[in-house]
Amino acid sequence: MTWPHQAKVEAFGQKHHTGLVALVFTDIVDSTRLKQVRGDRAAIERIERHHGLTRQLLAGFVEAEEVETAGDSFLLLFSRPSDAVRFALCLQAALGTPADEAGPPIRDRIGIHAGEVFIEGKAGTGRLFGMQVDTAARVASLAVGGQILMTRFVFDNARQVLRGDVLPGVAPLTWSNHGPYRLKGVDEPMEICEVAEATAGPRSPPADSEKAQRVIPADPEPVLGWRPALEQRVPGTEWTLEEKLGEGGFGEVWLGRHATLQERRVFKFCFRADRVRALKREVTLFRLLKERLGEHPHIVRLCDLYLDEPPFYLETEYVPGKDLASWCRSQGGVEAVPPVARLEIVAQTAEALQAAHEAGVIHRDVKPGNILVGVTETPDSVAGSPPLDSGQPAIARGPRTFNPAGLRVKLTDFGVGQVVSQSCLAGLTRAGFTQTILSGSQSPQTGTQIYMAPELLAGRPATTRSDIYSLGVVLYQLLVGDLTRPVTTDWAQEISDPLLRDDLQHCFAGHPHDRFANAGQMARNLRGLNQRREARAEQMAAQAAREAAAYRRGLVRATLVGAAAIGLLGCLVLFALRQTRLAQVAEFHAAQNARQALSAARLLDEQRQRAEAGELQARRNAYASDLNLAQQALQANNLGRALDLLNRHRPGAGQPDLRGWEWQYLWQRCQSDATAVLGQHSNSVKALAFAPDGRYLAAGDFDGLVKLWDCNRRHVITTLP
């Protein structure tokens, strides 16, 4: 990035800031026709009154502001999407109120979108920048007069909190999803939704425009139209929705209240046509369970269903309480829930699985989200003793207490379940749902992966023991205090109780045949944990008693053997002492002999050293005398005598070298050319003669010998008598 460009970016950053806001774009429909009918002046006055009404309504919202006004349009900013929708509803209601003015009424089209925008300057004084502003305008362009359209995020946020009957002048609401549209300038399609008063009648998808076209997805098209919302009545019923409980790929789950009976039910809505089969599957399994079990205390029962046309839904009983994860959070976390209560929750879930398995149904998605936990409000009225004999009759629960017997656990959501075999459906063929259970398209890996048994991950079919593995994962998570913890290879290190560790091993066995034979056995093991601990303690005590008796018998035998061993050891000790004494005497004599030998060796060494010193001194004396004689011989030109004297003092092997510089000096004097020649005669030389070429030399001595020399090579050629 170049410096000027970087400087511009930094200046823009200092001047602007970003924010996540809800944008409302309003536009007057047919304003041109209004001017044609009423005239410019009257039309402008009507538009000004419209703008005044808009600003008056906007003033009632604290965290909202007018960003820009251009002709017939407003761009408004809200901090909360629900406030943006509330404002739009109030504005449309106010504009729809009959007035005393002649001519066509003013009608607004409104688009709402939420996203991150650049805000210039301070709040209330700046402009907005970013694609989100254009998106809000594109959404508004799809609307007609009196219509409120919005994107999916705003839609989902607002319908959970807005109640149409409490807005001034606004009738009960209806919420609709019209599906995805491709907006100009936006990469991905966006779902366009609508809110309107229920009295306005059925809502139709917006028509395509130049800036927005409806998209037909490649995958199965979602069920469009009506959507559940707060205080909205389920079509064709007396049930009013009062709380959203959850959502998933199939749709949403809401809690409903009957208008006259004041009962509550849970509604599971399906918004995708391809997921209706899953609802039918769940209905089939519910019917199978009801036929074979009746009303089981630990399985949520099916009350009603509607699968003929949208909205598709199942109606099940309402269980006061929460799913396991939410319930644990309400208690202060898993670790705040006493261990006895954790085990009781799993035991009741195991009873539900046992009943389902006996009815021929495999759940295939056992997890905390599908385990509902509630507590009776009057635990003291519960008959019988606590299911776990823990010695703790009551468990702290915030400012109150609850008895383990007061825990009420139910298993829900059989949407991905299956039957053990086709024979289980023999009596349900008339229902017309058989193919939803036996379809070969169902994947063995349907479910939540962290709770899936190894055989399911390997692609093999589910069995009842696959559910036992899943429930074992839930038990492990409750024991370690973390409902998100996966089962790893070292899981056993975190379970200190050996009995619970053994139970988990019978849940997590890699081969299904090595797991619990049925879920009921798992429930009995958990409920009988204290008895098992007592039995184990008795076994360990009996084992300890047997070991103590064996120890005593062994101690007697060891005493007898020890006495015999001590006697034998005494004999061995006496023998060893005698041998030790003899060894000490022998050692003394050996040491004495060694000392005597050492003294003799020292004496011999001293004598040798004195002899060597005397010899060395004699050599030194001879050396001094011979060097004196050698010097005299050289002075007398008796080279042979001198060399003989010097050669006497060359050291032999192992002898010290006594030669010094004086020896080297005399030796050097013996190495001249004349010496080399004349020194070869045993007597004095009396005559010398050179050859004419100077190469040869003849030397004669008093003995009458003549030696012929090669001067270049300093070599005697021959000796003549």
Beta strands, then each sheet from edge to edge (+ up, - down):
strand 1: 16-28
strand 2: 64-70
strand 3: 73-78
strand 4: 108-120
strand 5: 128-129
strand 6: 148-151
strand 7: 173-183
strand 8: 190-197
strand 9: 212-214
strand 10: 225-227
strand 11: 239-247
strand 12: 251-258
strand 13: 264-270
strand 14: 302-306
strand 15: 312-317
strand 16: 322-323
strand 17: 361-362
strand 18: 371-375
strand 19: 395-397
strand 20: 400-402
strand 21: 407-411
strand 22: 418-419
strand 23: 685-690
strand 24: 696-701
strand 25: 706-710
strand 26: 715-720
sheet 1: 2+ 3- 1+ 4- 5+
sheet 2: 2+ 3- 1+ 4- 6- 8+ 7- 9+
sheet 3: 2+ 3- 1+ 4- 6- 8+ 7- 10+
sheet 4: 11+ 12- 13+ 15- 14+
sheet 5: 16+ 18- 21+
sheet 6: 17+ 22-
sheet 7: 19+ 20-
sheet 8: 23+ 24- 25+ 26-
end
